Amino acid sequence: MLVCAFVSALASASVVAGIVVLSTGFRFAPELIVTALASALDNISSAIPLTPGGIGIGEMTFAKVCEELGAATGPFATIYLSFRIIMAAVSFSGLFAWLSFSSGRHAVTDRAPAGRVLTIG
Protein backbone atom coordinates (compact mmCIF):
# COMPACT_ATOMS: atom_id res chain seq x y z
CA MET A 1 0.00 0.00 0.00
CA LEU A 2 2.91 2.35 0.66
CA VAL A 3 4.26 1.71 -2.82
CA CYS A 4 0.87 2.57 -4.32
CA ALA A 5 0.69 5.77 -2.25
CA PHE A 6 4.19 6.74 -3.39
CA VAL A 7 3.39 6.08 -7.06
CA SER A 8 0.17 8.08 -6.74
CA ALA A 9 2.00 11.01 -5.14
CA LEU A 10 4.67 10.84 -7.84
CA ALA A 11 2.02 10.87 -10.58
CA SER A 12 0.28 13.86 -9.02
CA ALA A 13 3.59 15.68 -8.62
CA SER A 14 4.43 15.10 -12.28
CA VAL A 15 1.06 16.58 -13.32
CA VAL A 16 1.66 19.63 -11.13
CA ALA A 17 5.18 20.01 -12.54
CA GLY A 18 3.86 19.73 -16.09
CA ILE A 19 1.27 22.44 -15.53
CA VAL A 20 3.82 24.71 -13.86
CA VAL A 21 6.22 24.29 -16.79
CA LEU A 22 3.42 24.87 -19.30
CA SER A 23 2.27 28.00 -17.47
CA THR A 24 5.63 29.67 -17.99
CA GLY A 25 4.68 30.02 -21.66
CA PHE A 26 1.70 32.24 -20.85
CA ARG A 27 2.39 35.92 -20.19
CA PHE A 28 -0.59 36.20 -17.84
CA ALA A 29 0.36 33.19 -15.67
CA PRO A 30 0.44 33.76 -11.91
CA GLU A 31 3.49 33.09 -9.75
CA LEU A 32 4.82 29.53 -9.89
CA ILE A 33 3.78 28.68 -6.31
CA VAL A 34 0.21 29.83 -7.03
CA THR A 35 0.19 27.78 -10.22
CA ALA A 36 1.47 24.72 -8.36
CA LEU A 37 -1.17 25.00 -5.64
CA ALA A 38 -3.92 25.60 -8.19
CA SER A 39 -2.69 22.57 -10.16
CA ALA A 40 -2.85 20.32 -7.13
CA LEU A 41 -6.35 21.49 -6.21
CA ASP A 42 -7.73 21.24 -9.75
CA ASN A 43 -6.27 17.75 -10.05
CA ILE A 44 -8.33 16.74 -7.01
CA SER A 45 -11.45 18.54 -8.21
CA SER A 46 -11.21 16.95 -11.66
CA ALA A 47 -11.41 13.54 -10.02
CA ILE A 48 -14.89 14.31 -8.71
CA PRO A 49 -17.21 12.68 -11.27
CA LEU A 50 -19.61 15.60 -11.79
CA THR A 51 -18.77 15.74 -15.50
CA PRO A 52 -16.99 13.21 -17.74
CA GLY A 53 -13.30 13.47 -16.89
CA GLY A 54 -13.98 16.53 -14.73
CA ILE A 55 -14.09 18.70 -17.86
CA GLY A 56 -14.83 22.27 -16.85
CA ILE A 57 -14.56 21.55 -13.13
CA GLY A 58 -10.75 21.46 -13.16
CA GLU A 59 -10.47 24.53 -15.34
CA MET A 60 -12.76 26.58 -13.12
CA THR A 61 -11.01 25.43 -9.94
CA PHE A 62 -7.64 26.35 -11.44
CA ALA A 63 -8.89 29.80 -12.50
CA LYS A 64 -10.57 30.50 -9.15
CA VAL A 65 -7.52 29.52 -7.09
CA CYS A 66 -5.24 31.61 -9.32
CA GLU A 67 -7.54 34.62 -9.00
CA GLU A 68 -7.90 34.33 -5.24
CA LEU A 69 -4.26 33.61 -4.38
CA GLY A 70 -2.65 35.59 -7.18
CA ALA A 71 -4.88 38.63 -6.66
CA ALA A 72 -5.20 38.98 -10.41
CA THR A 73 -7.65 38.18 -13.16
CA GLY A 74 -7.06 36.63 -16.51
CA PRO A 75 -7.93 33.65 -18.67
CA PHE A 76 -6.27 31.26 -16.21
CA ALA A 77 -8.50 28.34 -17.21
CA THR A 78 -6.66 28.41 -20.55
CA ILE A 79 -3.52 27.10 -18.85
CA TYR A 80 -5.23 24.00 -17.48
CA LEU A 81 -7.25 23.44 -20.66
CA SER A 82 -4.01 23.62 -22.67
CA PHE A 83 -2.50 21.02 -20.39
CA ARG A 84 -5.52 18.74 -20.94
CA ILE A 85 -5.23 19.12 -24.71
CA ILE A 86 -1.52 18.33 -24.70
CA MET A 87 -2.07 15.29 -22.45
CA ALA A 88 -4.85 14.05 -24.75
CA ALA A 89 -2.55 14.37 -27.77
CA VAL A 90 0.19 12.47 -25.97
CA SER A 91 -2.27 9.78 -24.89
CA PHE A 92 -3.71 9.39 -28.38
CA SER A 93 -0.26 9.01 -29.90
CA GLY A 94 0.38 6.15 -27.46
CA LEU A 95 -3.03 4.68 -28.27
CA PHE A 96 -2.28 4.66 -32.00
CA ALA A 97 1.08 3.00 -31.40
CA TRP A 98 -0.55 0.38 -29.17
CA LEU A 99 -3.31 -0.30 -31.72
CA SER A 100 -0.82 -0.79 -34.55
CA PHE A 101 1.28 -3.11 -32.38
CA SER A 102 -1.66 -5.11 -31.04
CA SER A 103 -3.26 -5.52 -34.48
CA GLY A 104 -0.06 -7.21 -35.68
CA ARG A 105 -0.21 -9.69 -32.82
CA HIS A 106 -3.74 -10.79 -33.72
CA ALA A 107 -2.52 -12.01 -37.08
CA VAL A 108 -0.62 -14.83 -35.38
CA THR A 109 -2.57 -18.08 -35.36
CA ASP A 110 -2.82 -20.58 -32.56
CA ARG A 111 -1.88 -23.48 -34.82
CA ALA A 112 1.53 -25.09 -34.76
CA PRO A 113 3.81 -24.37 -37.70
CA ALA A 114 3.42 -26.70 -40.68
CA GLY A 115 5.57 -29.83 -40.57
CA ARG A 116 5.74 -30.13 -36.79
CA VAL A 117 3.70 -32.54 -34.77
CA LEU A 118 3.11 -32.06 -31.09
CA THR A 119 3.14 -35.32 -29.16
CA ILE A 120 2.41 -35.73 -25.50
CA GLY A 121 3.86 -38.52 -23.38
C-alpha positions in Angstrom: 0.0 0.0 0.0 2.9 2.3 0.7 4.3 1.7 -2.8 0.9 2.6 -4.3 0.7 5.8 -2.3 4.2 6.7 -3.4 3.4 6.1 -7.1 0.2 8.1 -6.7 2.0 11.0 -5.1 4.7 10.8 -7.8 2.0 10.9 -10.6 0.3 13.9 -9.0 3.6 15.7 -8.6 4.4 15.1 -12.3 1.1 16.6 -13.3 1.7 19.6 -11.1 5.2 20.0 -12.5 3.9 19.7 -16.1 1.3 22.4 -15.5 3.8 24.7 -13.9 6.2 24.3 -16.8 3.4 24.9 -19.3 2.3 28.0 -17.5 5.6 29.7 -18.0 4.7 30.0 -21.7 1.7 32.2 -20.8 2.4 35.9 -20.2 -0.6 36.2 -17.8 0.4 33.2 -15.7 0.4 33.8 -11.9 3.5 33.1 -9.7 4.8 29.5 -9.9 3.8 28.7 -6.3 0.2 29.8 -7.0 0.2 27.8 -10.2 1.5 24.7 -8.4 -1.2 25.0 -5.6 -3.9 25.6 -8.2 -2.7 22.6 -10.2 -2.9 20.3 -7.1 -6.4 21.5 -6.2 -7.7 21.2 -9.7 -6.3 17.8 -10.1 -8.3 16.7 -7.0 -11.5 18.5 -8.2 -11.2 16.9 -11.7 -11.4 13.5 -10.0 -14.9 14.3 -8.7 -17.2 12.7 -11.3 -19.6 15.6 -11.8 -18.8 15.7 -15.5 -17.0 13.2 -17.7 -13.3 13.5 -16.9 -14.0 16.5 -14.7 -14.1 18.7 -17.9 -14.8 22.3 -16.8 -14.6 21.5 -13.1 -10.8 21.5 -13.2 -10.5 24.5 -15.3 -12.8 26.6 -13.1 -11.0 25.4 -9.9 -7.6 26.4 -11.4 -8.9 29.8 -12.5 -10.6 30.5 -9.1 -7.5 29.5 -7.1 -5.2 31.6 -9.3 -7.5 34.6 -9.0 -7.9 34.3 -5.2 -4.3 33.6 -4.4 -2.7 35.6 -7.2 -4.9 38.6 -6.7 -5.2 39.0 -10.4 -7.7 38.2 -13.2 -7.1 36.6 -16.5 -7.9 33.6 -18.7 -6.3 31.3 -16.2 -8.5 28.3 -17.2 -6.7 28.4 -20.5 -3.5 27.1 -18.9 -5.2 24.0 -17.5 -7.2 23.4 -20.7 -4.0 23.6 -22.7 -2.5 21.0 -20.4 -5.5 18.7 -20.9 -5.2 19.1 -24.7 -1.5 18.3 -24.7 -2.1 15.3 -22.5 -4.8 14.1 -24.8 -2.6 14.4 -27.8 0.2 12.5 -26.0 -2.3 9.8 -24.9 -3.7 9.4 -28.4 -0.3 9.0 -29.9 0.4 6.1 -27.5 -3.0 4.7 -28.3 -2.3 4.7 -32.0 1.1 3.0 -31.4 -0.6 0.4 -29.2 -3.3 -0.3 -31.7 -0.8 -0.8 -34.6 1.3 -3.1 -32.4 -1.7 -5.1 -31.0 -3.3 -5.5 -34.5 -0.1 -7.2 -35.7 -0.2 -9.7 -32.8 -3.7 -10.8 -33.7 -2.5 -12.0 -37.1 -0.6 -14.8 -35.4 -2.6 -18.1 -35.4 -2.8 -20.6 -32.6 -1.9 -23.5 -34.8 1.5 -25.1 -34.8 3.8 -24.4 -37.7 3.4 -26.7 -40.7 5.6 -29.8 -40.6 5.7 -30.1 -36.8 3.7 -32.5 -34.8 3.1 -32.1 -31.1 3.1 -35.3 -29.2 2.4 -35.7 -25.5 3.9 -38.5 -23.4 
